[in-house]
Every structure is written in structure tokens, then in C-alpha cells.
Amino acid sequence: MFDFKKFKKKNRLEQEYNIVVATKPNSAYAESFRKIPIDLKYSSVDNEPRVIQITSSVAGEHKTTTATNLAAVYVELGKKVILVDCDLRKPKIHRAVEILNDDGLSSFLIDKVDKSQLIKKTKYNFDVINAGEVVPFPHVVLRSEKFQKLIKELRDMYDYVILDCPPVLLVTDSLIISEVVDKTLFVINQQLTSKSETKEAITLLREANADLAGIILSNVSRKVSNYGYRYGYRYKYRYYSRKE
């Protein structure tokens, strides 16, 4: 099932770091995020997805905005949530929730910190594992048994585990991470990303057997916003229903 969610166009800084579900809960922008869990719930016939990967084609597509606001929506629903910054190359989650990027995921995976130091509380009432220090080969530590075990343990501890992951076309990390999640959400910046980039990224995810739950269209212009769903549906249909 592929659905497109429209977001109001904001300035870049606000889009990147403002968790509007918490700071502007009555806005239409916040309401657009509240629709995502509904679609996620019905994207699986058997079990509701609980470990969710969020990725994109390239940088600047607002995947971190999506991840933080989705976490805030689940908190509104009374769920216990943790947000994990799996972008070990250019992390942003620590900035979004205003914590230091110390003792993070990378440090844990290379045995510099233990699990008790890993999980941080935030003022948004969801927990966070920040990315931590830069390591030479992130794809290697993300492929490790230790990472896989961590995700399994988080699944037991939380109602929802949300993974903010690197862009698909830049590195292989997201393809590796897709092996340990229930569903993948794919974010497209309508003002930035080309159709060829989107098509290539989704092809790579499918080749990696990622289970795509849906596509989120961000940074939609006012003209497109008025007809956002119809535009998005045609856009999807061209990508997934026609041979090119």
C-alpha cells in the first residue's frame, strides 16, 4: 500500500528541527503526521509494524522531521517509543531533541559504552539513542550481530522503535538496516528529488527485500498541496504500475 502525505511548506530550519506535533499540535502540519500511524497499521495483514525504518533517496528530504514527529504522534497515543539515529555519518536526531551527541549507537557497537548509557530521555516523552561518534566503516557495525540484537531488545522494551536512516543513494547503510525492521517509510522532497533518483532508490530497496509501507511527500508547494493526494497518487502510479 502506497500513500502520499502532504506537508505544508516551511522554512528549512523549521522543517528540519521543529517537532510540530509537540510544539504546534493544532496545526494542519502536525495533523498530517497523525495520519501516518493509521496507514502503517493497515499496511500489514498480520501484525502491526512496530520497528519502522525511515529513509530517502538523498539528503535534505526531511526524513529526520518525519521520524521525530512520528515518534511524537505515538507518544500522543499513549505508546512507549524510542527513536534511534542510525545515520552514523551525518546524524541529526540529537539536534532535533536538543541533547549532546555523546555515548551513542556507534560507541555502543564498538564496545565503548554499555547499554545502560545508551538510552536518553527527552522532553518530548520519547526515548532516544543518538548516533554517537563517527566510526570509519558504519556499514560494518550496522551489519553486526550486536546491532541486530539491540533492535530485538528494543522491540521487547518499547511499543514502537523508529529508525532514522541514511539516504539510500549515498550509502548502503539503509539497505542493511532494512533487514531488521518490519516496514520502511520512504520520504520524497517534492522540491528537491528527481523522479530518476526516487525510482533508483526504491529499486535498490526492493532488491534488498525492504518491505515498503508507504511514501511520504514532503515540502509540497501550495499549488500541489491543494490537490496533494491526487497528485501523489498519479506520481505513484507512474512509478509502480508502468514499465519504463
HELIX and SHEET records of a PDB file:
HELIX    1   1 ARG A   12  TYR A   17  1                                   6    
HELIX    2   2 VAL A   20  THR A   23  1                                   4    
HELIX    3   3 ALA A   28  ARG A   34  1                                   7    
HELIX    4   4 ILE A   36  LYS A   41  1                                   6    
HELIX    5   5 LYS A   63  GLU A   76  1                                  14    
HELIX    6   6 ILE A   93  ALA A   96  1                                   4    
HELIX    7   7 LEU A  105  LEU A  109  1                                   5    
HELIX    8   8 LYS A  115  GLN A  117  5                                   3    
HELIX    9   9 PRO A  138  LEU A  142  1                                   5    
HELIX   10  10 GLU A  145  MET A  157  1                                  13    
HELIX   11  11 ASP A  173  ILE A  177  1                                   5    
HELIX   12  12 SER A  178  VAL A  180  5                                   3    
HELIX   13  13 LYS A  195  GLU A  207  1                                  13    
HELIX   14  14 ARG A  222  SER A  225  1                                   4    
HELIX   15  15 GLY A  228  SER A  241  1                                  14    
SHEET    1   A 6 ASP A 127  ILE A 129  0                                        
SHEET    2   A 6 VAL A  81  ASP A  85  1                                        
SHEET    3   A 6 TYR A 160  ASP A 164  1                                        
SHEET    4   A 6 VAL A  51  SER A  56  1                                        
SHEET    5   A 6 LYS A 183  ASN A 189  1                                        
SHEET    6   A 6 LEU A 212  SER A 218  1                                        
END                                                                             
